[in-house]
Amino acid sequence: MLIAGEQNGERSIGESKRKEKTLPGRRVCYALGCEAKRTNVRADVSPKLGDAAHVSSLAIRLAKASGAGERLPEWLLKVAVARGARHYERPFDLMLPPDNPAIPDEEIGIALCLEQHPYDLDKLRAASQLLSSPRVDAARLCRLAVQERCEPVLLHIAEVAGKYAPQQEPWGTLRKQLVPRRVPRTDALPHWTRLVSHTGVTREGPSHTDWLCRHE
């Protein structure tokens, strides 16, 4: 559910990033599944939500399967864009490994939403667009969301989709089947305006808002 103050919260986070502030945080060793404390790193997602830290078994597996290792978050975004989240297209490091077609879309999308990653709203938005496709297996997505503790992120996206694209799958199924796991804060999650495409008044007619679906 969206709550008042999300836009302000997102703006303040953006201001902090522009000032290049850094916070004490954790560096997750994807290859080994361990945590290492360090300073001067961007905070990960879980503290932004007031949630408990979680080291993902999915991330460890994908880091090995992709060959991306410690660069897994960058690789995930690259793959999401290549598979249809084109709203977030940008140049990527040529040294990143290529896509691995054996890894399903549901795992790429969930991995982008993991709370252990450094906080980056573009990864959550890219997951939203990548997963906004009838080709996505909603039942598998629900299982992965619970397994990887991504229910707050997925349901946040699903609730926004319910307003602007109520028939869009897999979000309709998630609203019905995914059991909420409450977290203290949701203001750090993407504001609804960042999950849609909004056009102003044109010669063709009035303004309208479209959900950012995956380019198939």
C-alpha atoms as one frame of an Amber mdcrd trajectory, in Angstrom:
protein
   0.000   0.000   0.000   1.227   3.484  -0.791   1.499   5.874   2.130   1.815
   9.612   2.375   5.344  10.890   2.213   6.746   8.400  -0.289   7.547  11.133
  -2.766   9.242  13.236  -0.130  11.137  10.208   1.133  12.354   9.383  -2.353
  13.364  12.995  -2.938  15.383  13.141   0.273  17.136   9.921  -0.664  18.016
  11.417  -4.034  19.407  14.511  -2.370  21.568  12.355  -0.131  22.925  10.506
  -3.148  23.763  13.781  -4.896  25.735  14.855  -1.852  27.570  11.526  -2.042
  26.880  10.685   1.554  27.858   7.197   2.627  26.620   5.094   5.475  28.067
   2.205   7.435  26.796  -0.974   5.866  27.391  -4.572   4.913  29.188  -6.006
   1.929  27.659  -9.317   0.957  30.062 -11.841  -0.500  27.782 -13.372  -3.142
  30.162 -16.155  -4.042  30.590 -17.446  -0.495  27.358 -16.348   1.151  29.103
 -14.426   3.908  28.856 -10.888   5.223  31.691  -8.468   5.805  31.326  -5.206
   7.689  32.810  -2.086   6.199  32.332   1.645   6.233  31.684   4.138   3.451
  29.316   1.916   1.476  25.825   2.722   0.300  23.268   1.271   2.727  21.382
  -1.772   1.529  17.602  -2.016   1.178  16.703  -3.789   4.431  17.544  -0.876
   6.791  15.490   1.449   4.578  12.464  -0.751   5.292  13.358  -1.351   8.937
  13.671  -5.040   8.090  16.039  -7.726   9.359  19.132  -8.484   7.290  18.905
 -11.535   5.037  21.620 -13.229   2.993  19.977 -14.770  -0.054  20.686 -18.309
  -1.242  19.300 -17.254  -4.637  21.921 -14.511  -4.928  24.707 -16.952  -4.109
  23.483 -19.377  -6.754  22.983 -16.715  -9.441  26.404 -15.180  -8.759  27.929
 -18.541  -9.647  25.588 -19.444 -12.514  25.989 -16.073 -14.205  29.724 -15.737
 -13.625  29.092 -12.214 -12.291  30.308 -12.918  -8.758  30.500  -9.711  -6.727
  29.024  -7.758  -9.647  25.735  -9.634  -9.519  23.547  -6.499  -8.996  24.997
  -4.846 -12.125  24.579  -8.040 -14.130  20.956  -8.429 -13.036  20.079  -4.932
 -14.240  21.850  -5.530 -17.545  19.925  -8.763 -18.097  16.581  -7.190 -17.111
  17.074  -4.432 -19.688  18.066  -6.939 -22.368  14.978  -9.044 -21.613  12.535
  -6.162 -21.924  12.900  -3.598 -19.111  13.949  -1.079 -21.756  12.858   1.993
 -19.831  16.112   1.583 -17.857  18.408   1.122 -20.829  21.909   2.548 -20.435
  25.505   1.616 -21.313  26.775  -1.371 -19.357  30.328  -2.470 -18.722  31.394
  -4.777 -21.553  33.243  -6.916 -19.025  29.965  -8.073 -17.458  29.086 -11.657
 -18.439  26.389 -12.223 -21.082  22.851 -13.287 -20.260  22.295 -16.867 -19.151
  19.005 -18.034 -20.737  18.842 -20.956 -18.293  18.003 -18.494 -15.487  14.242
 -17.786 -15.598  12.738 -14.300 -15.584  11.150 -14.882 -12.183  14.561 -15.423
 -10.592  16.048 -12.358 -12.286  13.131 -10.206 -11.109  13.207 -11.471  -7.531
  16.990 -11.145  -7.367  16.683  -7.471  -8.346  14.397  -6.956  -5.347  16.652
  -8.563  -2.734  17.041  -6.404   0.350  20.744  -7.237   0.673  21.666  -5.217
  -2.443  22.912  -1.631  -2.132  19.893   0.669  -2.213  19.080   1.500  -5.846
  15.519   2.300  -6.899  16.262   1.627 -10.558  16.737  -2.059  -9.793  13.304
  -2.256  -8.166  11.711  -0.354 -11.066  13.441  -2.580 -13.616  12.134  -5.640
 -11.773   8.625  -4.202 -12.002   8.849  -3.752 -15.774  10.572  -7.083 -16.397
   7.939  -8.978 -14.424   4.982  -7.124 -15.981   4.360  -9.820 -18.559   1.817
 -12.623 -18.977   4.795 -14.913 -19.627   5.783 -14.709 -15.946   4.752 -17.668
 -13.788   2.838 -16.045 -10.918   2.903 -19.160  -8.720   6.688 -19.452  -9.026
   7.032 -15.733  -8.349   5.002 -16.057  -5.128   7.161 -18.948  -3.921  10.369
 -17.082  -4.641   9.088 -13.912  -2.981   8.452 -15.778   0.266  11.707 -17.737
   0.060  13.775 -14.592  -0.508  11.761 -12.294   1.804  10.728  -9.943  -1.009
   6.999  -9.826  -0.185   6.994  -6.114   0.819   8.580  -5.017  -2.467   6.463
  -7.280  -4.687   3.185  -6.366  -2.987   4.024  -2.667  -3.142   4.383  -2.975
  -6.921   1.244  -5.134  -7.126  -0.835  -2.557  -5.248   0.271   0.240  -7.580
  -0.471  -1.977 -10.589  -3.932  -2.592  -9.137  -4.714   1.095  -9.571  -3.196
   1.728 -12.994  -3.310  -1.709 -14.664  -5.727  -3.870 -12.644  -5.749  -6.701
 -15.194  -1.966  -6.858 -15.521  -0.399 -10.149 -14.546   1.300 -11.415 -12.486
   0.317  -8.568 -10.161  -3.361  -9.508  -9.974  -2.459 -13.018  -8.832   0.056
 -11.683  -6.292  -2.573  -9.426  -4.729  -4.762 -12.495  -4.206  -2.212 -15.122
  -3.224   0.882 -13.526  -1.705   0.550 -13.202   2.066   1.774  -9.775   3.233
   4.839  -9.569   5.453   4.694  -6.199   7.151   7.761  -4.005   7.523   8.021
  -0.778   9.566   8.552   1.455   6.512   7.564   1.492   2.851   8.406   5.102
   1.998  11.757   3.999   0.558  10.043   1.949  -2.149   9.402   3.441  -5.609
   6.763   6.152  -5.819   3.899   5.213  -8.148   4.985   7.859 -10.663   8.220
   5.904 -11.242   6.376   2.730 -12.253   4.240   4.275 -14.991   4.552   6.354
 -18.140   2.562   9.590 -17.961   1.912  11.703 -21.030   0.641  15.260 -20.992
  -2.126  16.756 -23.089  -1.399  16.330 -26.805  -3.227  16.894 -30.084  -4.411
  13.306 -29.859  -6.217  13.917 -26.595  -5.930  14.388 -22.831  -3.119  13.140
 -20.648  -3.043   9.482 -19.714  -1.060   7.142 -17.499   0.189   3.762 -18.724
   1.771   0.982 -16.706   5.352   0.229 -17.744   4.983  -3.263 -19.198   7.790
  -5.407 -20.444   8.793  -5.072 -24.100   8.257  -8.594 -25.436
